[in-house]
Amino acid sequence: MVLGSVLGRLVGCTEPDGGHARPAHPPEVAADHAPAPATAPQVQVTAPQVDAAVFDRYPSLAFYPAVGPELVAALTRPDGPREILEALAVTLAPWRWPSASDWDRSGFIDLDADTPGFVTRTYGRSVSQPTGRHDLGCAGGFVEGVRMILAPRLGIEELEHCAAETIAIEGGPPRCDHEREFGRIALASVARALPKERLVDGTTLVELRADESTYAMLAKSDAMHLCTVSHRAALRGRHRYFHHMLVALGERDGLWVFDTTGVRGVAIENMDVDRFTRYCTKLLGSNREYGYVADTARLTCVAVRR
């Protein structure tokens, strides 16, 4: 599979950090986004009480800079996906990249690389990140969330794979165009990888507006959706790009969104309807390179049983 140079940009998605190019000055970010730490800690401590069976079940944990007690507890007791994703965010928070302008947007944990671990995914290849870096792009953070709650052995090449069966999925990409369709390709690949009984409506992907009705659907108690966010670009021929990935969890106290951005890192947040619509339309649409148009925001989602 030849993905070309675009994949190095697209697998990292685009977030409210000013685009893929690393600017010489700090990019514009929303005032309610907390700053990243000035330097990334280098201490690596693995919780001594972790049973080997946990690493066997969740193989990407072997490459985490630390596996803390919160995550071990969440993975070994009958917790729901929210508790697991909260623990995942806590576990990875101390090792955030230095800043949004110094962030590997194509970062993943690749289980199948020649040298497994934290990698930069570019030109369809995995290159090990420098020692001390543990960067996850928005797709890389999404993959870790999916691994922890649904598919522990999900592979990066599996996520990127696009073929006739991908295009045949209802609501999926009409073509194997990784530059514009990466989010839908990835969602279709995850849906195909999950057991049929975990899918509410089969592998069907549903397109939704970023509005109050979508919020109400996603926030319904016990709902779980894997989603990609898309916008039309004011630049680049006004094409639509499926550029960001997230997990949406409906809980008794509303909607929780798990995702990864250059500014917030791997994070989970309880969003009210105003925050959700602003986040999807404006914040995720803030990108110099593509010039996304806020009111063209859409979510494409697959519903998953807990």
MONOR-V111614 format. One line per field, one symbol per residue. phi: phi as a letter, one per 20 degrees, with the letter a starting at -180 (. if undefined). psi: psi as a letter, one per 40 degrees, with the letter a starting at -180 (. if undefined). burial: 1 if it has 16 or more other ideal C-beta (glycine too) atoms within 10 Angstrom, else 0. Layout:
# MONOR-V111614
phi: ???
psi: ???
burial: ???
This chain:
# MONOR-V111614
phi: .denfffgeffemccfcnoffeffcfffcffeefffffcefdfccdgfeffgfffffcffgfdffbcefffgffedcfeefffffffffffegfdffgafecbefdebddfdfgdfpfcdeblmcddgfggnececfffffggfffffdccgdgeffffefcbgffffffneffbedffddggfffffffgfeefgfeefcmefddecfebfffgfffeggmfbcdcddcbeefdlmlfededccbdddecfeoedddaccfeemfbcbedeffffffffeeffeebffdmfegfefcddccecff
psi: hhdiddddddeeahifeeadhhieihihiidehiiiidihiehhhhhdehiddddddgdddeeidigiddddddeeifiidddddddddddedefiidideghgefhihheeidgiahihhifeihhhiihehfhhidddddddddddedgdehiddddehhaddddehheaieiggdddeddddddddddddiideehdfaehhhhiigadddddddehheihhhiihiiihdifefihhgeiiihhhhidfahhhhahiddeahihhhhidddddddddddeehhdddfihdeehihhihhhi.
burial: 001000111111111111110100001010001001000100000000010001000101100111110111011000001111111111110011101110111111111010011111110101001000111111111111111111110111011111000110101110011111111111111110110000100010110101000110111000111111111110000000111111111110011111111111111100101011111111111111011101011111111100
